[in-house]
Amino acid sequence: MQREGSGLQPQVATTSEAATRVMDWIAATGDNRSLPYVVIDKVAARAFLFDAKGKNVTDAPILIGIAAGDDATPGVGKKSLSEIGPAEKTTPAGRFLAKFGLAAGNQKVLWVDYATSVALHTIPTGNPKERRRSRILSPTIDDNRITFGCINVPKAFYNGHLRKLFLRKGGYVYILPDTKSLEEVFPPIRVQPFLTLTM
């Protein structure tokens, strides 16, 4: 997947085969239950935002967990950041019902999985050495792994689009795997080819 432009404004991007399969499955089954949703493609380091009716609103580059992996370490949500080891800094894959809530510092974030402290929020500015802004702006995806597991998105994506859609009732976040198969993470997707044929 190629990223266009150098600004933080969301850019139209070609979706990967895996992301397309998940998007088609959601559209065919109404799995989002009339709520807005985001498809997170970890391999491509990109987020695709849809409204409650399944209309693609926008997409944007993202930052994700340092370590590859699709499962959160048991108990990681109860640890302080300094206690989390490198291998535990994963962005878990799966389907999550996400809602806004408060995080440390009284900051409002979209909690993807509160139990494992995985949230979707804008790029934090606390540690300039991490160069998160330049990482998300870079034309490659090799440097997009930098977080403890949270998903960082541009402000234009978060404040301009996602917040408006998710603020009242929340919505679903579908995080694609980077080590497991798509069918392991989303078992119902196995029947998607048959659903498509009968439509």
Phi, psi and omega in degrees: 000133181256139176263137179252150176078171181236358180274172179273002176292139180302140180243148176290131183229153174284131181277149176287166179298319180296315180296320179298318179299317180293318179297318179296320180296316179298315181295321183287329186255347185067031184300338180284355175052045178061030174242154176295160180207160178234134173256119181258114178262098183295319182298322180268355181053054182214148177244138179240121185257134180233148175277181185297336180268001178089013178279130178290116184273309181191175175216164183200156174289156183223165169246142183227183182303144181302317185267140172289150182146152187243005179236142174278142177293131179307130178083001184296332181292342181265355181273153171282162182302324182290341181269350183276121181283163182305319182288345181270354184274064181252154171260108185294146178268155177143189180251122185231136173272111188255141178218154179286144177196178183270142175242188179304144180076017179061027180273134179275127180226164173269108180284116177278312178216095186299323184298328180252012178059037176259120181231162173249123182204176180288170183292121178288151183249011186294327184234093182302333181296337180285343177051044184296321180297314180291330178296316182286338179275340186295151182285352179252168178254000183295332184256016182273358177264106184211344187273173176277000182140338178290164178252118178262134180230160177297152179300322181298322178290314185288304184282326184279337186226302187298315182303317181297321183283322188264347191299318187283309186240356186082199181180184183259145174239119179255112181256116181287149181283159172239352176235326178273169174280159179299322181292330177294320184277323180235076183308322181297344183291345179301328183267002183304317179302325180288324177296319181296321181292329183270354182279000000 
